[in-house]
Amino acid sequence: MFNNNRKSKIMIFTLLLALGLAIDMTFNAYIKSSSSTSGPLLLSTNIERSLAGFKDSESQDWKSFPSLNQARRGHRVTSWADGRIFVSGGLIGNGNIVLPHKYLSTAEFYDPSLGKWVIIETNVSRFRHTSTSLPSGAVLIAGGQNSLGFLKTTEIYDPKTNRIKFGPSLLIERRLHAATMLTNGRILITGGYNSSNLSDTTLSQLSESEEIDTESFKSFPVKAMNQPRELHTASLLSDGRVLVTGGIYQGITLAHSEIYDPRKGSWEVIRPMKTGRSRHTATLLKDGRILIIGGSDGKALNIRTVWGIATQRYASCEIYNPKTGEWTMTDSMKVGRATFMDAILLSNNKVLVGGGLGEAGNTWEIFDVANEKWEAIGFWKDSIYAHRMAYIPSSNQVVKIGGLINEKDSNRCQVLDIEKLMKTRGGKF
């Protein structure tokens, strides 16, 4: 009797598990099919809004651009006003036996006079690092992770010689940190996380900060932030201070914000954002305010349950005014957006964003700073996230670079000509 009861319980458990998996697969298929329509999204409307208003615009607006030599996602990008672009590191693979993760030990440099990307071998493979343009025109890439663990190495790319050499080591290993070029010629490194023991699964978010002197190329500690964090933003304000917003600490999504004053070497806690967020962007506007866009709640991109995927991707945006110290909510995007990596401030005082995980993946939209309104612009043919975008002021163009396209690593690039877009829209852009 005992064995029969035990067998019955096992059979019931197995049937319930199979039913749960079937519901999960059906729900995910429904979510996926819904993301290609222009109807309302399935998830909460105060997080994900509507795809209505977007139009197919890829063939008309986004044109072919030379492809990268190497497919990559989560890479870092630095660009120059004359059209040169530098990308570094990144990741490929799905993390399974068939397509294991591979951390990339290459960078690529686009020279408009050559019309192609030139691949460059780096000394260290890295992902989730930072890339910072230096006053000399060189680029410093710092930290991150690879198959050996977390990194404190840095490398310097010299566009004059098209070569990469080791730079000064960070004081501690870190990934998902932020790097900000200060007006005094130093780089401020903030937050991120690491673990002194690679087998330790309880990773530690960091409050520690440091500066790198770009003349002596030495690193030295500065006062730590008040709040440990990763996946935050760190923006240079017009007065030379640095605004740090949001991020993650021990699974909590932060609204906490603080400002670093490099002249005093001190941090000041300011009013928190209206909404806690990570994987958001922060853009310095021409009037000195900071525009915070989208992001997500929680560190995980997707929270899986037997009922499907519950995602928290925000359409909401807010603005910080350093003159008043106040946060104000502004118009929300047409669709929630996270892992879209870049928000591009254009010369006409508008901000362009595109792509992101989930339903936002094949859309792009524009924020008009003067009117504080978002406008749905267009659909791309394919969904994309973990890509990068670079703005070229000399040609008034935006270049979209690599990423995960339809969940596959890609080397594809496209370019948007803002002047041509204005003409096709009758100058109303």
The 8 nearest C-alpha neighbors of each residue, nearest first, counted from 0:
[[1, 3, 2, 4, 5, 6, 7, 8],
 [2, 0, 4, 3, 5, 6, 7, 8],
 [1, 3, 5, 0, 4, 6, 7, 8],
 [4, 2, 0, 6, 5, 1, 7, 8],
 [5, 3, 7, 1, 6, 2, 8, 0],
 [4, 6, 2, 8, 3, 7, 1, 9],
 [5, 7, 3, 9, 4, 8, 2, 10],
 [8, 6, 4, 10, 9, 5, 3, 11],
 [7, 9, 11, 5, 10, 6, 12, 4],
 [8, 10, 6, 12, 7, 11, 13, 5],
 [9, 11, 13, 7, 8, 12, 6, 14],
 [12, 10, 8, 14, 13, 9, 7, 15],
 [13, 11, 9, 15, 10, 14, 8, 16],
 [14, 12, 10, 16, 11, 15, 9, 17],
 [13, 15, 17, 11, 16, 12, 18, 10],
 [16, 14, 18, 12, 17, 13, 19, 11],
 [15, 17, 19, 13, 18, 14, 12, 20],
 [18, 16, 14, 20, 19, 15, 21, 13],
 [19, 17, 15, 21, 16, 20, 14, 22],
 [18, 20, 16, 22, 305, 21, 17, 23],
 [21, 19, 23, 17, 22, 18, 24, 16],
 [20, 22, 18, 24, 23, 19, 17, 25],
 [21, 23, 25, 19, 20, 24, 26, 18],
 [22, 24, 307, 20, 306, 26, 305, 21],
 [25, 23, 21, 27, 26, 22, 28, 20],
 [26, 24, 22, 28, 23, 27, 21, 29],
 [25, 27, 29, 23, 28, 24, 307, 22],
 [28, 26, 30, 24, 29, 25, 307, 31],
 [29, 27, 31, 25, 30, 26, 32, 24],
 [28, 30, 26, 32, 27, 31, 33, 25],
 [29, 31, 27, 33, 28, 32, 26, 34],
 [32, 30, 28, 34, 29, 33, 27, 35],
 [31, 33, 29, 34, 30, 35, 28, 36],
 [32, 34, 30, 31, 35, 36, 29, 40],
 [35, 33, 358, 31, 32, 36, 30, 40],
 [36, 34, 33, 32, 37, 31, 358, 361],
 [37, 35, 33, 38, 34, 32, 50, 39],
 [36, 38, 50, 51, 39, 35, 53, 49],
 [39, 37, 36, 51, 50, 40, 49, 33],
 [40, 38, 49, 50, 41, 37, 51, 48],
 [41, 39, 42, 49, 38, 47, 48, 33],
 [40, 42, 39, 43, 30, 33, 44, 47],
 [41, 43, 40, 47, 44, 46, 310, 309],
 [42, 44, 45, 46, 47, 41, 48, 40],
 [45, 43, 47, 48, 46, 42, 40, 49],
 [44, 46, 43, 47, 48, 314, 313, 315],
 [45, 47, 313, 44, 43, 314, 312, 335],
 [48, 46, 335, 44, 334, 45, 43, 314],
 [47, 49, 334, 44, 333, 335, 46, 45],
 [50, 48, 39, 51, 334, 333, 40, 38],
 [49, 51, 37, 38, 53, 39, 52, 334],
 [50, 52, 37, 49, 53, 38, 39, 333],
 [51, 53, 375, 50, 54, 376, 37, 377],
 [54, 52, 377, 375, 376, 51, 378, 50],
 [55, 53, 377, 378, 56, 52, 376, 375],
 [56, 54, 378, 377, 57, 379, 53, 380],
 [57, 55, 377, 59, 378, 58, 60, 54],
 [56, 58, 61, 379, 60, 59, 55, 380],
 [59, 57, 56, 60, 61, 62, 55, 379],
 [58, 60, 56, 57, 61, 62, 55, 420],
 [59, 61, 57, 56, 58, 415, 420, 62],
 [62, 60, 415, 57, 414, 413, 58, 59],
 [63, 61, 414, 413, 60, 415, 64, 58],
 [62, 64, 413, 414, 412, 65, 61, 66],
 [63, 65, 413, 412, 414, 66, 62, 398],
 [66, 64, 115, 412, 67, 63, 114, 116],
 [67, 65, 411, 412, 410, 64, 68, 116],
 [66, 68, 410, 69, 116, 411, 70, 65],
 [67, 69, 66, 118, 410, 116, 70, 117],
 [70, 68, 67, 410, 71, 409, 118, 105],
 [69, 71, 410, 409, 408, 401, 67, 68],
 [72, 70, 89, 90, 91, 401, 402, 408],
 [71, 73, 402, 74, 89, 385, 90, 386],
 [72, 74, 89, 385, 386, 90, 75, 402],
 [75, 73, 89, 88, 72, 87, 71, 86],
 [74, 76, 87, 86, 130, 129, 73, 88],
 [75, 77, 86, 85, 130, 87, 78, 74],
 [78, 76, 85, 84, 86, 132, 130, 131],
 [79, 77, 84, 83, 85, 389, 76, 80],
 [78, 80, 83, 81, 82, 84, 391, 77],
 [79, 81, 392, 391, 82, 393, 78, 83],
 [82, 80, 79, 393, 83, 391, 392, 394],
 [83, 81, 391, 80, 79, 111, 84, 393],
 [82, 84, 110, 79, 109, 78, 81, 111],
 [85, 83, 78, 109, 108, 77, 82, 79],
 [84, 86, 108, 77, 76, 107, 78, 109],
 [87, 85, 76, 107, 75, 106, 77, 74],
 [88, 86, 106, 75, 74, 105, 107, 76],
 [89, 87, 103, 74, 125, 126, 105, 106],
 [90, 88, 74, 126, 73, 72, 103, 71],
 [89, 91, 102, 72, 71, 101, 103, 126],
 [92, 90, 101, 100, 71, 408, 72, 102],
 [91, 93, 100, 98, 99, 94, 101, 90],
 [94, 92, 98, 95, 99, 100, 91, 97],
 [93, 95, 99, 100, 92, 98, 96, 97],
 [96, 94, 99, 98, 97, 93, 100, 92],
 [97, 95, 99, 98, 94, 93, 100, 92],
 [96, 98, 95, 99, 93, 94, 92, 100],
 [99, 97, 92, 95, 93, 96, 94, 100],
 [100, 98, 94, 95, 92, 96, 93, 97],
 [99, 101, 92, 94, 91, 93, 98, 102],
 [102, 100, 91, 90, 92, 103, 99, 146],
 [103, 101, 90, 124, 145, 125, 89, 126],
 [102, 104, 124, 88, 89, 105, 90, 125],
 [124, 105, 103, 121, 123, 88, 120, 125],
 [106, 104, 120, 121, 103, 119, 88, 87],
 [105, 107, 87, 119, 86, 88, 118, 120],
 [108, 106, 118, 86, 117, 119, 85, 116],
 [107, 109, 85, 117, 116, 84, 110, 118],
 [110, 108, 116, 84, 83, 115, 117, 111],
 [109, 111, 83, 113, 112, 114, 108, 115],
 [112, 110, 114, 113, 82, 83, 109, 115],
 [111, 113, 110, 114, 115, 109, 83, 82],
 [114, 112, 111, 110, 115, 109, 116, 117],
 [113, 115, 111, 112, 110, 65, 116, 109],
 [116, 114, 113, 65, 109, 110, 117, 111],
 [117, 115, 109, 108, 67, 107, 118, 68],
 [116, 118, 108, 107, 109, 115, 119, 68],
 [119, 117, 107, 106, 116, 108, 68, 105],
 [118, 120, 106, 105, 107, 121, 117, 162],
 [121, 119, 105, 104, 106, 122, 118, 163],
 [122, 120, 105, 104, 123, 163, 119, 106],
 [121, 123, 120, 104, 124, 164, 165, 163],
 [124, 122, 121, 104, 125, 152, 103, 154],
 [104, 125, 123, 103, 102, 145, 88, 121],
 [126, 124, 145, 144, 88, 143, 102, 103],
 [125, 127, 89, 143, 144, 128, 88, 90],
 [128, 126, 143, 175, 174, 144, 73, 129],
 [127, 129, 143, 142, 126, 141, 174, 175],
 [130, 128, 141, 140, 178, 131, 75, 177],
 [129, 131, 140, 139, 75, 138, 76, 141],
 [132, 130, 139, 138, 133, 140, 129, 178],
 [131, 133, 138, 137, 136, 139, 77, 134],
 [132, 134, 137, 135, 136, 138, 131, 139],
 [135, 133, 136, 132, 184, 137, 213, 180],
 [134, 136, 133, 137, 132, 138, 213, 157],
 [137, 135, 133, 134, 132, 138, 158, 157],
 [136, 138, 157, 133, 135, 156, 132, 158],
 [139, 137, 132, 156, 131, 155, 133, 140],
 [138, 140, 155, 131, 130, 154, 141, 156],
 [141, 139, 130, 154, 129, 153, 155, 131],
 [142, 140, 153, 129, 128, 152, 139, 154],
 [143, 141, 150, 151, 128, 152, 173, 174],
 [144, 142, 128, 174, 127, 126, 150, 125],
 [143, 145, 149, 125, 126, 150, 148, 174],
 [144, 146, 125, 147, 148, 102, 124, 126],
 [145, 147, 148, 102, 144, 101, 124, 149],
 [148, 146, 145, 149, 144, 197, 150, 124],
 [149, 147, 145, 144, 146, 197, 150, 143],
 [150, 148, 144, 172, 173, 143, 193, 174],
 [151, 149, 142, 172, 143, 144, 152, 173],
 [150, 152, 172, 142, 169, 168, 171, 173],
 [151, 153, 168, 150, 142, 169, 141, 154],
 [154, 152, 141, 166, 140, 168, 165, 167],
 [153, 155, 165, 166, 140, 164, 139, 163],
 [156, 154, 139, 164, 163, 138, 166, 165],
 [155, 157, 163, 138, 137, 162, 158, 139],
 [156, 158, 137, 159, 161, 162, 160, 163],
 [159, 157, 161, 160, 137, 156, 162, 136],
 [160, 158, 157, 161, 162, 137, 136, 156],
 [159, 161, 162, 158, 157, 156, 163, 137],
 [162, 160, 158, 157, 159, 156, 163, 119],
 [161, 163, 160, 157, 156, 164, 158, 119],
 [162, 164, 156, 155, 121, 157, 154, 165],
 [165, 163, 155, 154, 166, 156, 162, 122],
 [164, 166, 154, 153, 155, 167, 163, 122],
 [165, 167, 154, 153, 155, 164, 168, 216],
 [168, 166, 216, 217, 153, 169, 218, 165],
 [169, 167, 152, 151, 153, 170, 166, 218],
 [168, 170, 151, 171, 152, 218, 167, 172],
 [169, 171, 168, 218, 151, 172, 219, 209],
 [172, 170, 169, 151, 173, 150, 168, 193],
 [171, 173, 151, 150, 149, 193, 142, 169],
 [172, 174, 193, 192, 191, 142, 149, 143],
 [173, 175, 143, 191, 176, 127, 192, 128],
 [176, 174, 191, 127, 230, 229, 128, 192],
 [191, 175, 177, 190, 174, 189, 229, 173],
 [178, 176, 189, 188, 233, 232, 129, 179],
 [177, 179, 188, 187, 129, 186, 189, 180],
 [178, 180, 187, 186, 181, 233, 188, 177],
 [181, 179, 186, 185, 187, 182, 178, 131],
 [182, 180, 185, 183, 184, 186, 179, 239],
 [181, 183, 184, 239, 180, 185, 235, 240],
 [184, 182, 181, 185, 261, 180, 239, 186],
 [185, 183, 182, 181, 213, 212, 186, 180],
 [184, 186, 212, 181, 211, 183, 213, 180],
 [185, 187, 180, 211, 210, 179, 181, 188],
 [186, 188, 210, 179, 178, 209, 189, 180],
 [189, 187, 178, 209, 208, 177, 210, 186],
 [190, 188, 208, 177, 176, 187, 178, 207],
 [191, 189, 205, 176, 206, 228, 229, 207],
 [176, 190, 192, 229, 175, 174, 205, 173],
 [193, 191, 204, 205, 173, 203, 174, 229],
 [192, 194, 173, 203, 202, 172, 149, 204],
 [195, 193, 196, 202, 203, 197, 199, 192],
 [194, 196, 197, 193, 199, 172, 202, 149],
 [195, 197, 199, 194, 198, 200, 193, 202],
 [196, 198, 199, 194, 195, 148, 200, 149],
 [199, 197, 196, 200, 194, 195, 201, 148],
 [200, 198, 196, 197, 201, 194, 202, 195],
 [199, 201, 202, 198, 197, 194, 196, 203],
 [202, 200, 199, 203, 194, 198, 249, 193],
 [203, 201, 194, 200, 193, 192, 204, 199],
 [202, 204, 192, 193, 194, 205, 201, 249],
 [205, 203, 192, 228, 227, 191, 229, 248],
 [204, 206, 190, 227, 192, 207, 191, 228],
 [205, 207, 227, 224, 190, 223, 226, 228],
 [208, 206, 223, 205, 190, 224, 189, 209],
 [209, 207, 189, 223, 188, 221, 220, 222],
 [210, 208, 220, 221, 188, 219, 187, 218],
 [209, 211, 187, 186, 219, 218, 188, 185],
 [212, 210, 218, 186, 185, 217, 213, 216],
 [211, 213, 185, 216, 217, 214, 215, 218],
 [214, 212, 216, 185, 215, 211, 184, 133],
 [213, 215, 216, 212, 184, 217, 185, 211],
 [214, 216, 217, 212, 213, 211, 218, 167],
 [217, 215, 213, 212, 214, 167, 211, 218],
 [216, 218, 212, 215, 211, 167, 219, 213],
 [219, 217, 211, 210, 169, 212, 167, 170],
 [218, 220, 210, 209, 211, 217, 221, 170],
 [221, 219, 209, 208, 210, 222, 218, 170],
 [222, 220, 209, 208, 223, 264, 219, 210],
 [221, 223, 265, 208, 264, 224, 220, 207],
 [224, 222, 207, 208, 206, 221, 225, 266],
 [223, 225, 206, 226, 266, 207, 227, 222],
 [224, 226, 223, 206, 227, 266, 268, 257],
 [225, 227, 224, 206, 228, 255, 248, 205],
 [228, 226, 206, 205, 204, 190, 248, 224],
 [229, 227, 248, 247, 204, 190, 246, 205],
 [228, 230, 191, 246, 247, 231, 175, 190],
 [231, 229, 246, 175, 277, 278, 247, 176],
 [232, 230, 246, 245, 229, 244, 277, 228],
 [231, 233, 244, 243, 281, 234, 177, 280],
 [232, 234, 243, 242, 177, 241, 179, 244],
 [235, 233, 242, 241, 236, 232, 243, 179],
 [234, 236, 241, 240, 239, 242, 237, 179],
 [235, 237, 240, 239, 238, 241, 234, 287],
 [236, 238, 239, 287, 235, 240, 283, 288],
 [239, 237, 236, 240, 235, 287, 241, 182],
 [240, 238, 236, 237, 182, 235, 181, 241],
 [239, 241, 260, 236, 259, 238, 235, 261],
 [242, 240, 235, 259, 234, 258, 236, 233],
 [241, 243, 258, 234, 233, 257, 235, 244],
 [244, 242, 233, 257, 232, 256, 258, 241],
 [245, 243, 256, 232, 231, 255, 242, 233],
 [246, 244, 253, 254, 231, 276, 255, 277],
 [245, 247, 231, 277, 230, 229, 253, 228],
 [246, 248, 252, 228, 229, 251, 253, 250],
 [247, 249, 228, 251, 250, 204, 227, 252],
 [250, 248, 251, 247, 204, 203, 252, 228],
 [249, 251, 248, 247, 297, 252, 298, 299],
 [250, 252, 248, 249, 247, 253, 297, 298],
 [253, 251, 247, 275, 297, 276, 296, 246],
 [254, 252, 275, 245, 255, 246, 247, 276],
 [275, 253, 255, 272, 245, 271, 274, 276],
 [254, 256, 271, 253, 245, 244, 272, 257],
 [257, 255, 244, 271, 243, 269, 268, 245],
 [256, 258, 268, 269, 243, 267, 242, 266],
 [259, 257, 242, 267, 241, 266, 243, 268],
 [258, 260, 266, 241, 240, 265, 261, 267],
 [259, 261, 240, 262, 263, 265, 264, 266],
 [262, 260, 264, 263, 259, 240, 265, 239],
 [263, 261, 260, 264, 265, 240, 239, 259],
 [264, 262, 265, 261, 260, 259, 266, 222],
 [263, 265, 261, 262, 260, 222, 221, 259],
 [266, 264, 263, 260, 259, 222, 267, 261],
 [267, 265, 259, 258, 224, 260, 257, 268],
 [266, 268, 258, 257, 269, 259, 265, 225],
 [267, 269, 257, 256, 258, 266, 270, 225],
 [270, 268, 257, 256, 267, 271, 258, 324],
 [269, 271, 256, 272, 268, 325, 324, 255],
 [272, 270, 255, 254, 256, 269, 273, 326],
 [271, 273, 254, 274, 326, 255, 275, 270],
 [272, 274, 271, 254, 275, 326, 328, 317],
 [275, 273, 272, 254, 276, 253, 271, 315],
 [254, 274, 276, 253, 252, 245, 272, 273],
 [277, 275, 295, 245, 296, 294, 252, 253],
 [276, 278, 246, 279, 294, 295, 230, 245],
 [279, 277, 294, 230, 337, 338, 295, 280],
 [294, 278, 280, 277, 293, 292, 337, 276],
 [281, 279, 292, 291, 342, 341, 282, 232],
 [280, 282, 291, 290, 289, 232, 292, 234],
 [283, 281, 290, 289, 284, 280, 291, 342],
 [282, 284, 289, 288, 287, 290, 285, 281],
 [285, 283, 287, 288, 286, 289, 282, 290],
 [284, 286, 287, 283, 348, 288, 344, 237],
 [287, 285, 284, 288, 283, 237, 289, 320],
 [288, 286, 284, 285, 237, 283, 289, 236],
 [287, 289, 320, 284, 319, 286, 283, 321],
 [290, 288, 283, 319, 282, 318, 284, 281],
 [289, 291, 318, 282, 281, 317, 292, 283],
 [292, 290, 281, 317, 316, 280, 318, 289],
 [291, 293, 316, 280, 279, 290, 281, 294],
 [294, 292, 313, 314, 279, 336, 315, 316],
 [279, 293, 295, 337, 278, 277, 313, 276],
 [294, 296, 312, 277, 311, 276, 313, 337],
 [297, 295, 311, 276, 252, 277, 312, 298],
 [296, 298, 252, 299, 295, 250, 251, 247],
 [297, 299, 300, 247, 250, 296, 277, 252],
 [300, 298, 301, 297, 302, 296, 295, 310],
 [299, 301, 298, 302, 310, 297, 295, 356],
 [300, 302, 299, 310, 303, 308, 309, 311],
 [303, 301, 309, 308, 310, 299, 304, 300],
 [304, 302, 308, 307, 301, 309, 305, 306],
 [305, 303, 306, 307, 308, 302, 23, 309],
 [304, 306, 19, 23, 307, 20, 303, 22],
 [307, 305, 304, 23, 22, 308, 26, 19],
 [308, 306, 23, 304, 26, 305, 27, 303],
 [309, 307, 303, 302, 310, 301, 304, 27],
 [308, 310, 302, 303, 301, 307, 311, 304],
 [311, 309, 301, 312, 308, 302, 300, 42],
 [310, 312, 296, 295, 313, 46, 309, 297],
 [313, 311, 295, 335, 336, 337, 294, 46],
 [312, 314, 335, 293, 46, 315, 294, 295],
 [335, 313, 315, 332, 293, 331, 334, 46],
 [314, 316, 331, 313, 293, 332, 292, 317],
 [317, 315, 292, 291, 331, 329, 293, 328],
 [316, 318, 328, 329, 291, 327, 290, 326],
 [317, 319, 290, 327, 289, 326, 291, 328],
 [318, 320, 326, 289, 288, 325, 321, 327],
 [319, 321, 288, 322, 324, 325, 323, 318],
 [322, 320, 324, 323, 319, 288, 325, 287],
 [323, 321, 320, 324, 325, 288, 287, 319],
 [322, 324, 325, 321, 320, 319, 326, 288],
 [325, 323, 321, 320, 322, 319, 326, 270],
 [324, 326, 323, 320, 319, 327, 270, 321],
 [327, 325, 319, 318, 272, 320, 317, 328],
 [328, 326, 318, 317, 329, 325, 319, 273],
 [329, 327, 317, 316, 318, 326, 330, 273],
 [328, 330, 317, 316, 327, 331, 371, 318],
 [329, 331, 372, 371, 316, 373, 332, 328],
 [332, 330, 315, 314, 316, 329, 333, 373],
 [333, 331, 314, 334, 373, 315, 330, 335],
 [332, 334, 48, 49, 331, 375, 50, 314],
 [333, 335, 48, 47, 314, 332, 49, 359],
 [314, 336, 334, 313, 47, 312, 46, 48],
 [335, 337, 293, 312, 355, 313, 359, 294],
 [338, 336, 294, 355, 339, 278, 295, 312],
 [339, 337, 355, 340, 385, 278, 356, 384],
 [338, 340, 355, 337, 354, 384, 341, 385],
 [341, 339, 338, 387, 385, 386, 280, 342],
 [342, 340, 339, 388, 343, 387, 280, 352],
 [341, 343, 352, 351, 350, 280, 344, 282],
 [342, 344, 351, 350, 345, 341, 352, 390],
 [345, 343, 350, 349, 348, 351, 342, 346],
 [346, 344, 349, 347, 348, 350, 343, 351],
 [345, 347, 348, 344, 349, 392, 395, 350],
 [346, 348, 345, 349, 344, 428, 350, 367],
 [349, 347, 346, 345, 368, 344, 350, 367],
 [348, 350, 367, 345, 366, 347, 368, 344],
 [349, 351, 344, 366, 343, 365, 345, 342],
 [350, 352, 365, 343, 342, 364, 366, 344],
 [353, 351, 342, 363, 364, 365, 343, 350],
 [352, 354, 363, 362, 364, 339, 355, 351],
 [355, 353, 360, 383, 361, 339, 359, 384],
 [356, 354, 339, 384, 360, 338, 337, 336],
 [355, 357, 384, 360, 338, 337, 359, 358],
 [358, 356, 359, 360, 355, 34, 336, 382],
 [357, 359, 34, 360, 356, 361, 35, 334],
 [360, 358, 362, 355, 354, 357, 361, 336],
 [361, 359, 354, 382, 355, 383, 358, 356],
 [360, 362, 382, 379, 354, 378, 381, 359],
 [363, 361, 378, 359, 354, 353, 360, 377],
 [364, 362, 353, 377, 352, 376, 354, 378],
 [363, 365, 375, 376, 374, 352, 351, 353],
 [364, 366, 351, 374, 350, 373, 367, 349],
 [365, 367, 373, 350, 349, 372, 368, 374],
 [368, 366, 349, 372, 371, 369, 370, 373],
 [367, 369, 371, 370, 349, 366, 348, 372],
 [370, 368, 367, 371, 348, 372, 349, 366],
 [369, 371, 372, 368, 367, 366, 373, 330],
 [372, 370, 368, 367, 369, 330, 329, 366],
 [371, 373, 367, 370, 330, 366, 374, 368],
 [374, 372, 366, 365, 332, 367, 330, 375],
 [373, 375, 365, 364, 376, 366, 372, 333],
 [376, 374, 364, 53, 52, 377, 333, 373],
 [377, 375, 364, 53, 363, 374, 54, 365],
 [376, 378, 54, 53, 56, 55, 363, 362],
 [379, 377, 55, 362, 361, 54, 56, 53],
 [378, 380, 361, 57, 381, 362, 55, 56],
 [379, 381, 378, 57, 361, 382, 55, 56],
 [382, 380, 379, 361, 405, 404, 383, 360],
 [381, 383, 361, 360, 405, 404, 354, 380],
 [384, 382, 404, 360, 354, 403, 361, 355],
 [383, 385, 355, 386, 403, 356, 354, 339],
 [386, 384, 402, 73, 72, 338, 403, 339],
 [402, 387, 385, 384, 401, 400, 72, 73],
 [388, 386, 400, 399, 340, 341, 401, 76],
 [387, 389, 399, 398, 400, 341, 397, 390],
 [388, 390, 398, 397, 78, 391, 399, 387],
 [389, 391, 397, 396, 392, 398, 343, 388],
 [390, 392, 396, 82, 80, 395, 393, 394],
 [393, 391, 395, 80, 394, 390, 396, 81],
 [394, 392, 81, 391, 80, 395, 82, 396],
 [393, 395, 396, 392, 391, 82, 416, 81],
 [396, 394, 392, 391, 393, 417, 416, 418],
 [395, 397, 416, 391, 394, 415, 417, 390],
 [396, 398, 390, 415, 414, 389, 391, 388],
 [397, 399, 414, 389, 388, 413, 400, 415],
 [400, 398, 388, 413, 412, 387, 414, 397],
 [401, 399, 412, 387, 386, 388, 398, 411],
 [402, 400, 410, 409, 411, 386, 71, 412],
 [386, 403, 401, 72, 385, 409, 384, 71],
 [402, 404, 408, 407, 406, 383, 384, 409],
 [405, 403, 383, 407, 406, 382, 409, 402],
 [404, 406, 382, 407, 381, 383, 403, 408],
 [407, 405, 403, 404, 408, 383, 382, 384],
 [408, 406, 403, 404, 405, 409, 402, 92],
 [409, 407, 403, 70, 71, 402, 91, 404],
 [408, 410, 70, 401, 411, 402, 403, 71],
 [409, 411, 70, 401, 67, 66, 69, 71],
 [412, 410, 66, 401, 409, 400, 67, 413],
 [411, 413, 400, 64, 66, 399, 401, 65],
 [414, 412, 64, 63, 399, 62, 398, 61],
 [413, 415, 398, 62, 61, 397, 64, 399],
 [414, 416, 61, 397, 396, 60, 417, 398],
 [417, 415, 396, 419, 418, 420, 395, 414],
 [416, 418, 420, 419, 396, 395, 415, 421],
 [419, 417, 421, 420, 416, 422, 395, 396],
 [420, 418, 422, 421, 416, 417, 423, 60],
 [419, 421, 417, 423, 418, 422, 416, 424],
 [420, 422, 426, 424, 418, 428, 419, 423],
 [423, 421, 425, 419, 424, 426, 420, 418],
 [424, 422, 420, 425, 421, 419, 426, 60],
 [425, 423, 421, 422, 426, 427, 420, 428],
 [424, 426, 422, 427, 423, 421, 428, 420],
 [425, 427, 421, 422, 424, 428, 423, 420],
 [428, 426, 425, 424, 421, 422, 423, 420],
 [427, 421, 426, 424, 420, 425, 347, 417]]
